[in-house]
Amino acid sequence: MNNYETVLILNPVLSEEQVKESIDKYKGLLSSFKAELVSDELWGLKKMKYLIQNKKTGFYVLFEYKANPSSISDLEIDLKRDERVMRFLTVKLDKNARDYAEKRRTKKEAIVK
């Protein structure tokens, strides 16, 4: 199993409830692919550098997980079919990226507490 990170940009016209439903949907989808979810973060509504589907903003969501490489293509097919997802990017994390992500998570957890 490899470590991956997927960032989604969700449509800004969605309500908070719909955004949470989308997050829960993809958490369930990852678990159905037997992926181990390490963390998920809702970064909130952010302004984008350029227009995507004539929208200036979008809800950013980050998923970090461990999965088999074969399940990534299935996940991306579902992301492409979902009208709520404007863009997504999946990246395989190497050792340095995993260490950085872990430091970022622990720093964020320390701030929240």
VOSE-141885 format. One record per atom (N, C-alpha, C, O, CB): x, y, z; residue in one letter. Coordinates in steps of 0.02 Angstrom, whole numbers, plus 50000, padded with zeros to 5 digits. Glycine has a CB too. Example, Ala and Ser with C-alpha at 12.3 -4.5 7.8 and 13.67 -1.06 7.14 Angstrom:
% residues 2
> 50660; 49716; 50390; A
> 50615; 49775; 50390; A
> 50660; 49835; 50390; A
> 50712; 49834; 50423; A
> 50565; 49776; 50452; A
> 50642; 49888; 50354; S
> 50684; 49947; 50357; S
> 50645; 50002; 50394; S
> 50670; 50057; 50402; S
> 50704; 49970; 50286; S
END
This chain:
% residues 113
> 50042; 49941; 50000; M
> 50000; 50000; 50000; M
> 50044; 50062; 50000; M
> 50095; 50065; 50035; M
> 49952; 50000; 50061; M
> 50024; 50111; 49960; N
> 50061; 50174; 49954; N
> 50022; 50230; 49989; N
> 49962; 50224; 50000; N
> 50073; 50192; 49881; N
> 50058; 50283; 50005; N
> 50026; 50342; 50035; N
> 50007; 50390; 49979; N
> 50047; 50404; 49934; N
> 50072; 50376; 50087; N
> 49946; 50417; 49983; Y
> 49921; 50464; 49934; Y
> 49889; 50524; 49968; Y
> 49868; 50520; 50026; Y
> 49871; 50430; 49886; Y
> 49885; 50578; 49930; E
> 49850; 50638; 49952; E
> 49806; 50659; 49893; E
> 49829; 50663; 49836; E
> 49900; 50695; 49973; E
> 49743; 50674; 49908; T
> 49698; 50699; 49856; T
> 49668; 50764; 49880; T
> 49641; 50768; 49936; T
> 49642; 50647; 49840; T
> 49673; 50815; 49838; V
> 49642; 50880; 49853; V
> 49584; 50889; 49804; V
> 49592; 50881; 49744; V
> 49694; 50939; 49846; V
> 49526; 50906; 49832; L
> 49466; 50919; 49792; L
> 49449; 50993; 49796; L
> 49459; 51024; 49848; L
> 49407; 50876; 49816; L
> 49423; 51020; 49742; I
> 49392; 51086; 49744; I
> 49318; 51075; 49729; I
> 49299; 51055; 49673; I
> 49425; 51136; 49692; I
> 49277; 51088; 49779; L
> 49205; 51079; 49772; L
> 49172; 51144; 49752; L
> 49197; 51198; 49766; L
> 49174; 51052; 49837; L
> 49116; 51138; 49719; N
> 49077; 51195; 49694; N
> 49059; 51241; 49752; N
> 49036; 51218; 49804; N
> 49013; 51171; 49658; N
> 49069; 51307; 49745; P
> 49056; 51354; 49800; P
> 48981; 51366; 49814; P
> 48964; 51395; 49866; P
> 49088; 51420; 49785; P
> 48937; 51344; 49770; V
> 48866; 51355; 49782; V
> 48836; 51303; 49829; V
> 48777; 51307; 49847; V
> 48828; 51355; 49716; V
> 48876; 51253; 49849; L
> 48852; 51202; 49894; L
> 48843; 51230; 49965; L
> 48881; 51274; 49986; L
> 48900; 51142; 49895; L
> 48795; 51204; 50000; S
> 48786; 51222; 50071; S
> 48838; 51183; 50112; S
> 48869; 51136; 50087; S
> 48713; 51208; 50095; S
> 48846; 51203; 50175; E
> 48893; 51167; 50218; E
> 48873; 51095; 50227; E
> 48915; 51050; 50231; E
> 48898; 51202; 50286; E
> 48808; 51083; 50229; E
> 48783; 51015; 50236; E
> 48802; 50973; 50175; E
> 48822; 50915; 50182; E
> 48706; 51015; 50246; E
> 48795; 51002; 50115; Q
> 48812; 50966; 50054; Q
> 48888; 50952; 50050; Q
> 48909; 50900; 50025; Q
> 48789; 51005; 49993; Q
> 48928; 50999; 50075; V
> 49000; 50989; 50076; V
> 49017; 50932; 50122; V
> 49058; 50889; 50105; V
> 49037; 51054; 50098; V
> 48987; 50930; 50181; K
> 48999; 50875; 50228; K
> 48975; 50808; 50199; K
> 49007; 50757; 50210; K
> 48963; 50889; 50295; K
> 48919; 50809; 50163; E
> 48896; 50748; 50130; E
> 48947; 50723; 50079; E
> 48959; 50663; 50074; E
> 48828; 50760; 50096; E
> 48976; 50769; 50042; S
> 49027; 50750; 49992; S
> 49088; 50721; 50026; S
> 49115; 50671; 50003; S
> 49048; 50811; 49949; S
> 49110; 50751; 50081; I
> 49167; 50725; 50118; I
> 49152; 50655; 50144; I
> 49194; 50610; 50138; I
> 49185; 50772; 50177; I
> 49093; 50646; 50173; D
> 49074; 50580; 50199; D
> 49069; 50528; 50142; D
> 49086; 50470; 50151; D
> 49007; 50584; 50236; D
> 49045; 50550; 50084; K
> 49039; 50505; 50026; K
> 49108; 50479; 50007; K
> 49115; 50419; 49995; K
> 49006; 50541; 49967; K
> 49157; 50522; 50003; Y
> 49223; 50501; 49982; Y
> 49260; 50463; 50037; Y
> 49303; 50421; 50022; Y
> 49264; 50561; 49961; Y
> 49245; 50477; 50100; K
> 49272; 50436; 50154; K
> 49246; 50364; 50147; K
> 49284; 50316; 50152; K
> 49253; 50466; 50224; K
> 49181; 50358; 50136; G
> 49151; 50292; 50126; G
> 49178; 50257; 50065; G
> 49189; 50196; 50066; G
> 49076; 50298; 50122; G
> 49189; 50295; 50012; L
> 49216; 50266; 49951; L
> 49287; 50240; 49962; L
> 49304; 50185; 49938; L
> 49215; 50318; 49894; L
> 49327; 50278; 49998; L
> 49395; 50255; 50013; L
> 49394; 50192; 50056; L
> 49433; 50146; 50045; L
> 49434; 50311; 50049; L
> 49349; 50190; 50105; S
> 49346; 50130; 50146; S
> 49320; 50070; 50107; S
> 49340; 50013; 50120; S
> 49301; 50142; 50207; S
> 49277; 50081; 50057; S
> 49254; 50026; 50016; S
> 49310; 49999; 49971; S
> 49308; 49941; 49950; S
> 49194; 50048; 49972; S
> 49359; 50041; 49956; F
> 49418; 50019; 49918; F
> 49472; 49990; 49964; F
> 49527; 49976; 49941; F
> 49447; 50078; 49879; F
> 49455; 49981; 50028; K
> 49501; 49955; 50078; K
> 49561; 50000; 50088; K
> 49617; 49977; 50101; K
> 49524; 49885; 50059; K
> 49550; 50065; 50082; A
> 49602; 50115; 50095; A
> 49599; 50135; 50168; A
> 49545; 50136; 50198; A
> 49595; 50177; 50048; A
> 49656; 50152; 50196; E
> 49659; 50174; 50265; E
> 49664; 50250; 50266; E
> 49714; 50278; 50244; E
> 49720; 50142; 50302; E
> 49612; 50284; 50290; L
> 49611; 50356; 50291; L
> 49655; 50381; 50348; L
> 49643; 50364; 50406; L
> 49538; 50383; 50300; L
> 49706; 50421; 50332; V
> 49751; 50448; 50382; V
> 49722; 50513; 50410; V
> 49720; 50522; 50471; V
> 49822; 50461; 50352; V
> 49700; 50557; 50365; S
> 49669; 50619; 50388; S
> 49626; 50649; 50332; S
> 49636; 50635; 50273; S
> 49722; 50670; 50411; S
> 49579; 50690; 50353; D
> 49540; 50729; 50305; D
> 49533; 50799; 50334; D
> 49520; 50806; 50394; D
> 49470; 50697; 50290; D
> 49541; 50849; 50292; E
> 49537; 50918; 50315; E
> 49493; 50958; 50267; E
> 49500; 50954; 50206; E
> 49608; 50949; 50320; E
> 49449; 50997; 50295; L
> 49411; 51045; 50256; L
> 49445; 51112; 50264; L
> 49444; 51141; 50319; L
> 49335; 51048; 50279; L
> 49475; 51136; 50211; W
> 49511; 51199; 50214; W
> 49464; 51259; 50208; W
> 49484; 51316; 50223; W
> 49563; 51202; 50159; W
> 49404; 51248; 50187; G
> 49355; 51301; 50183; G
> 49350; 51331; 50114; G
> 49378; 51306; 50065; G
> 49371; 51354; 50233; G
> 49313; 51386; 50111; L
> 49301; 51421; 50048; L
> 49361; 51466; 50034; L
> 49377; 51511; 50073; L
> 49235; 51463; 50050; L
> 49395; 51454; 49977; K
> 49455; 51492; 49959; K
> 49446; 51524; 49891; K
> 49411; 51498; 49848; K
> 49517; 51446; 49960; K
> 49478; 51581; 49883; K
> 49478; 51614; 49818; K
> 49531; 51582; 49774; K
> 49587; 51567; 49797; K
> 49491; 51691; 49826; K
> 49514; 51571; 49710; M
> 49560; 51539; 49664; M
> 49595; 51591; 49620; M
> 49570; 51647; 49612; M
> 49522; 51489; 49619; M
> 49652; 51573; 49594; K
> 49692; 51618; 49551; K
> 49658; 51630; 49484; K
> 49666; 51683; 49454; K
> 49761; 51590; 49540; K
> 49621; 51581; 49460; Y
> 49588; 51587; 49395; Y
> 49520; 51554; 49399; Y
> 49506; 51514; 49444; Y
> 49631; 51556; 49338; Y
> 49478; 51570; 49351; L
> 49410; 51544; 49351; L
> 49409; 51470; 49333; L
> 49444; 51448; 49288; L
> 49366; 51583; 49302; L
> 49368; 51432; 49368; I
> 49354; 51363; 49351; I
> 49279; 51358; 49347; I
> 49244; 51371; 49395; I
> 49384; 51311; 49404; I
> 49253; 51339; 49288; Q
> 49181; 51336; 49276; Q
> 49147; 51402; 49294; Q
> 49093; 51403; 49323; Q
> 49150; 51278; 49315; Q
> 49179; 51457; 49276; N
> 49155; 51526; 49288; N
> 49144; 51540; 49362; N
> 49101; 51580; 49379; N
> 49090; 51537; 49251; N
> 49183; 51509; 49406; K
> 49179; 51520; 49478; K
> 49247; 51546; 49502; K
> 49299; 51524; 49479; K
> 49159; 51454; 49516; K
> 49244; 51594; 49549; K
> 49306; 51623; 49576; K
> 49328; 51591; 49641; K
> 49385; 51599; 49661; K
> 49296; 51697; 49587; K
> 49283; 51553; 49673; T
> 49298; 51522; 49737; T
> 49280; 51448; 49736; T
> 49245; 51425; 49690; T
> 49262; 51558; 49794; T
> 49303; 51412; 49786; G
> 49285; 51341; 49792; G
> 49302; 51316; 49861; G
> 49345; 51344; 49895; G
> 49322; 51300; 49739; G
> 49268; 51263; 49882; F
> 49283; 51230; 49946; F
> 49339; 51181; 49935; F
> 49334; 51135; 49894; F
> 49219; 51195; 49975; F
> 49394; 51190; 49971; Y
> 49452; 51146; 49965; Y
> 49448; 51092; 50019; Y
> 49436; 51106; 50077; Y
> 49518; 51185; 49970; Y
> 49460; 51029; 49998; V
> 49459; 50972; 50044; V
> 49521; 50930; 50030; V
> 49537; 50917; 49972; V
> 49393; 50930; 50035; V
> 49555; 50909; 50083; L
> 49615; 50867; 50077; L
> 49603; 50800; 50110; L
> 49580; 50796; 50167; L
> 49676; 50902; 50109; L
> 49617; 50746; 50074; F
> 49615; 50678; 50101; F
> 49686; 50650; 50098; F
> 49719; 50653; 50046; F
> 49565; 50633; 50061; F
> 49709; 50621; 50153; E
> 49772; 50586; 50153; E
> 49757; 50514; 50173; E
> 49724; 50502; 50223; E
> 49825; 50619; 50202; E
> 49781; 50466; 50134; Y
> 49762; 50397; 50145; Y
> 49815; 50349; 50118; Y
> 49859; 50368; 50079; Y
> 49695; 50382; 50113; Y
> 49809; 50286; 50140; K
> 49851; 50232; 50115; K
> 49806; 50186; 50074; K
> 49753; 50165; 50098; K
> 49887; 50192; 50173; K
> 49827; 50171; 50013; A
> 49784; 50130; 49969; A
> 49827; 50092; 49919; A
> 49886; 50107; 49909; A
> 49733; 50174; 49932; A
> 49796; 50042; 49889; N
> 49827; 50006; 49834; N
> 49825; 50049; 49771; N
> 49776; 50085; 49761; N
> 49792; 49937; 49823; N
> 49876; 50046; 49729; P
> 49876; 50086; 49668; P
> 49816; 50074; 49622; P
> 49795; 50119; 49586; P
> 49939; 50073; 49630; P
> 49789; 50014; 49623; S
> 49733; 49998; 49579; S
> 49669; 50035; 49599; S
> 49626; 50047; 49557; S
> 49720; 49923; 49579; S
> 49663; 50053; 49662; S
> 49602; 50087; 49685; S
> 49601; 50161; 49667; S
> 49548; 50193; 49669; S
> 49594; 50079; 49760; S
> 49659; 50189; 49650; I
> 49662; 50261; 49634; I
> 49623; 50276; 49570; I
> 49588; 50327; 49567; I
> 49735; 50284; 49626; I
> 49629; 50234; 49520; S
> 49592; 50246; 49458; S
> 49517; 50243; 49469; S
> 49479; 50281; 49440; S
> 49613; 50195; 49404; S
> 49494; 50196; 49512; D
> 49423; 50192; 49528; D
> 49399; 50255; 49564; D
> 49344; 50280; 49550; D
> 49408; 50131; 49571; D
> 49440; 50280; 49611; L
> 49422; 50341; 49647; L
> 49417; 50400; 49599; L
> 49371; 50440; 49603; L
> 49475; 50356; 49702; L
> 49466; 50405; 49553; E
> 49466; 50462; 49507; E
> 49408; 50459; 49458; E
> 49383; 50512; 49437; E
> 49531; 50463; 49469; E
> 49385; 50400; 49440; I
> 49326; 50395; 49397; I
> 49265; 50424; 49433; I
> 49226; 50460; 49403; I
> 49313; 50320; 49377; I
> 49257; 50407; 49497; D
> 49201; 50434; 49536; D
> 49207; 50509; 49544; D
> 49157; 50545; 49542; D
> 49198; 50401; 49604; D
> 49268; 50535; 49552; L
> 49278; 50607; 49559; L
> 49259; 50643; 49494; L
> 49230; 50697; 49496; L
> 49351; 50623; 49578; L
> 49276; 50613; 49437; K
> 49260; 50644; 49372; K
> 49185; 50645; 49360; K
> 49159; 50691; 49328; K
> 49294; 50606; 49316; K
> 49149; 50596; 49386; R
> 49077; 50592; 49375; R
> 49036; 50637; 49421; R
> 48979; 50653; 49406; R
> 49053; 50521; 49384; R
> 49066; 50658; 49476; D
> 49029; 50698; 49525; D
> 49026; 50771; 49503; D
> 49078; 50802; 49491; D
> 49063; 50692; 49596; D
> 48966; 50798; 49497; E
> 48957; 50867; 49474; E
> 48980; 50917; 49527; E
> 48994; 50974; 49510; E
> 48884; 50879; 49458; E
> 48983; 50897; 49590; R
> 49003; 50942; 49643; R
> 49078; 50955; 49643; R
> 49101; 51006; 49669; R
> 48982; 50915; 49710; R
> 49117; 50910; 49613; V
> 49190; 50917; 49611; V
> 49210; 50955; 49548; V
> 49198; 50932; 49492; V
> 49225; 50847; 49613; V
> 49240; 51014; 49558; M
> 49262; 51053; 49500; M
> 49331; 51032; 49476; M
> 49343; 51029; 49416; M
> 49262; 51128; 49518; M
> 49376; 51017; 49523; R
> 49444; 50994; 49507; R
> 49467; 50948; 49563; R
> 49442; 50950; 49619; R
> 49493; 51055; 49498; R
> 49515; 50905; 49546; F
> 49547; 50863; 49596; F
> 49617; 50847; 49574; F
> 49633; 50850; 49515; F
> 49507; 50799; 49608; F
> 49659; 50830; 49622; L
> 49727; 50810; 49608; L
> 49747; 50757; 49658; L
> 49741; 50767; 49718; L
> 49776; 50871; 49610; L
> 49772; 50701; 49634; T
> 49796; 50647; 49676; T
> 49871; 50640; 49667; T
> 49896; 50638; 49610; T
> 49760; 50580; 49660; T
> 49907; 50638; 49723; V
> 49980; 50635; 49721; V
> 50003; 50577; 49765; V
> 49978; 50568; 49821; V
> 50012; 50702; 49745; V
> 50050; 50539; 49741; K
> 50081; 50486; 49781; K
> 50136; 50519; 49824; K
> 50178; 50555; 49798; K
> 50111; 50428; 49736; K
> 50133; 50506; 49889; L
> 50181; 50538; 49935; L
> 50243; 50495; 49943; L
> 50240; 50435; 49953; L
> 50148; 50550; 50004; L
> 50301; 50528; 49939; D
> 50363; 50494; 49954; D
> 50379; 50503; 50028; D
> 50339; 50531; 50066; D
> 50422; 50520; 49909; D
> 50436; 50479; 50049; K
> 50454; 50480; 50120; K
> 50455; 50551; 50148; K
> 50429; 50564; 50202; K
> 50522; 50447; 50131; K
> 50485; 50598; 50111; N
> 50490; 50667; 50134; N
> 50422; 50700; 50138; N
> 50408; 50738; 50185; N
> 50536; 50707; 50088; N
> 50379; 50686; 50090; A
> 50312; 50715; 50090; A
> 50271; 50687; 50148; A
> 50232; 50724; 50179; A
> 50276; 50701; 50023; A
> 50279; 50623; 50164; R
> 50243; 50594; 50221; R
> 50265; 50627; 50286; R
> 50224; 50642; 50329; R
> 50256; 50518; 50225; R
> 50332; 50637; 50294; D
> 50357; 50669; 50354; D
> 50330; 50740; 50360; D
> 50310; 50761; 50415; D
> 50434; 50670; 50353; D
> 50330; 50777; 50305; Y
> 50304; 50845; 50306; Y
> 50230; 50847; 50324; Y
> 50208; 50888; 50363; Y
> 50315; 50879; 50237; Y
> 50190; 50801; 50294; A
> 50119; 50798; 50308; A
> 50106; 50782; 50382; A
> 50060; 50809; 50412; A
> 50084; 50747; 50263; A
> 50146; 50737; 50410; E
> 50138; 50720; 50480; E
> 50154; 50780; 50525; E
> 50118; 50792; 50574; E
> 50184; 50660; 50498; E
> 50207; 50817; 50509; K
> 50224; 50877; 50548; K
> 50168; 50928; 50543; K
> 50151; 50960; 50592; K
> 50290; 50907; 50523; K
> 50140; 50936; 50483; R
> 50086; 50985; 50473; R
> 50025; 50966; 50514; R
> 49993; 51009; 50544; R
> 50067; 50989; 50398; R
> 50008; 50901; 50515; R
> 49950; 50878; 50554; R
> 49961; 50888; 50629; R
> 49915; 50911; 50663; R
> 49937; 50804; 50540; R
> 50020; 50871; 50654; T
> 50032; 50878; 50725; T
> 50033; 50951; 50745; T
> 50011; 50969; 50800; T
> 50098; 50845; 50745; T
> 50059; 50994; 50702; K
> 50059; 51066; 50715; K
> 49988; 51093; 50718; K
> 49971; 51133; 50761; K
> 50099; 51103; 50663; K
> 49946; 51070; 50671; K
> 49877; 51092; 50669; K
> 49839; 51067; 50730; K
> 49799; 51104; 50759; K
> 49843; 51067; 50605; K
> 49851; 51005; 50751; E
> 49819; 50977; 50810; E
> 49838; 51015; 50873; E
> 49797; 51025; 50918; E
> 49836; 50904; 50818; E
> 49902; 51037; 50877; A
> 49925; 51076; 50934; A
> 49891; 51144; 50937; A
> 49877; 51170; 50991; A
> 50001; 51084; 50931; A
> 49879; 51174; 50879; I
> 49846; 51239; 50877; I
> 49773; 51232; 50898; I
> 49746; 51275; 50933; I
> 49851; 51270; 50805; I
> 49740; 51178; 50876; V
> 49669; 51167; 50892; V
> 49659; 51157; 50967; V
> 49610; 51180; 50995; V
> 49641; 51107; 50853; V
> 49706; 51122; 50999; K
> 49700; 51108; 51070; K
> 49716; 51169; 51109; K
> 49713; 51168; 51171; K
> 49744; 51052; 51092; K
END
